Amino acid sequence: MKNIFLLIFIGVSFSSFSQKKLSKLLKQQNTESIPYISIETLQNEKEDVILLDSRELKEFKTSHLENAICVGYDSFNLDSVKPKLPNKSSKIVVYCSLGIRSEDIAEKLKKAGYTNVFNLYGGIFEWKNNDLEVLNSQEKATDSIHTFSKTWSKWLKKGVKVYE
């Protein structure tokens, strides 16, 4: 019985420690000019939200959230995205691997007059780390996640890490 409690304590401590480390990383990398939305909140509101994936196309093709629109990062073009977002007050959630690139894209949307823009805290990595479904380019469930690089892959705890 003691072993079970010890394992639970270690698991909870590790999870908490991991979240603190992610929080620290995001504070270092982001200005927090765009409010975060948690995975839990997004799950409850998913039907009323436009999801924008701000990763590159090869990352999106490996896996993405259901109904997400790939807008890219290096290739992001506001003029090509605007027709997909005609209502500037629609709730928009932008995500990437962890929530760093997505803040940049969300800032561009905010500057263009979109008023209800959020950044998914922890991105697709946290989504998968919470055992939630992601889809491949054939819209089938997959465990594969493009991790951008080996350096960033340490943040993905669950799923199959893909680099290319």
N, C-alpha and C positions, 0 to 999 in steps of 0.2 A: 504494500500500500504506500509506503514511503517513497518507493521508486516512481510510482505513478504521479504523486504530487510533485516530486522533483522534476520529472519530465515536463509536466504541465507548467511549472514555474520557469524552467529553462526556455520552453517554447514561447511563453508570454513575454519573458524578458528579452528574448532575441527579437521577437516581433516589435516590441516597443523600442528596442535599441535601433533596429533597422529603420523604423519610422523617424526616430530622432535624427539619424544620419541623413535620411532623405530630406527631411525638413531643413537641415543645415545646408545641404547641397543646393536646394532650391533657393534658400535665402542668399547664398553666395552668388548664384547665377542669375536670379531674377530681381526685378525692381518691385514686383508685386503690384504693378499698376493695374493689372487685370485681376479681378477676384477669382479665387479658386472655387471649383465645385468638387465635392467629394464624389467618389464612386457610388456611395450609398444614395446620395441625393440624386445623382444622374439616373440611377436605376429606377427611382420612383417617378421621374419626370421624363423618361426617355422618349415617349411618344410625342411630346410637345417641344422637342429640341431638334435643332439642326446640328449635326455633328460634322466638324471639319477636321480632317486628318492633315496635319501640317508636316508630315514626313515626306520623303521622296517617293516616287512611284514604285521603285523596287521594294521599298519597305512596306508600302501599302499592299502590293500584290502578295507579299508573303503572308500578311495578316492585317486585319483591320476590324474595327467595331462595326456591328451591323448597321446598315444604312448610312455609313459615313461617306462623305464626299472628299476625295483626295484633292487638296489644293496645293500641296508641295510646300517647300521652304525656299530652296534656292530658285526654284522655278515659279514661285508664287507671283501671280499677276492679278491685282485687284480688279482690273477691267474684265477679266474673264470669269471672275468669281461673282461679281455683282449680279449678273442675270440669275444666278442660282439662289440669291439672297435678296429678293425684291422688297421685303418688308424690313426696314431698318430697326424695328423694335422686336423682331422675332428673337427668341432665346437661342443663342448660338454657343456651342461648346466646342472649343478648339483643343485638340490633343496632339501629342507627339509621343516620343518614347517615354520621357519622364516629366515633361511640362516646361521645358526650357525654350525650345524652338516655338512651341505653341504660344507662349507669351508674346513673342515678337510678332507673330501673325495676328494674334488677337489685338495687339496695339495698333496695327495697321487698319484693322476693321474699325476699331474705336475711333481712330483719327478720321476715317471715312464717314463717320456719322452713325455707325451701328451702336445701339445703346444698351443692349442686353447680352454682352459677350462675357464668357467665362473660360477659364483655363482648367482643364481636368488635372487635378492634383495627382501626380505620379504617373500620368499618361497611361499608355497601353501596357507598360510593364506592371504597374500596380493593378490594372484591370486583370491581367493574367495571373499575377501573384495572388489575387483573390478568387482564383478558380473560375473566372467568368469567361464566357465564350468569345472567341475571335474567329473570323472567317478568312478563308484564302481567296484567291482571285476567281475561283469557281463558286464562291459564296457557300462553301462547305466548311464546317467546323474544323479547326486545326489547332495543334499545340505549338506550331512554329511561330516564332516572333523574330523579326529582323532586329538585331540589337545595335545597329548602327556601327559599333566598333567593339573590339574586345574590352577596351577600357570601360565603356558604358554597360557592357553585358553583366557586370557584377550586380547590377540592380535588378536583374530579372532572376527571380528565385524559382519560378515554376515555368514549365514549357521547354520547348526545344529552341536553343539559341541558333540563329541563322546570321551569318555575317555577309554573305553575298547572294 
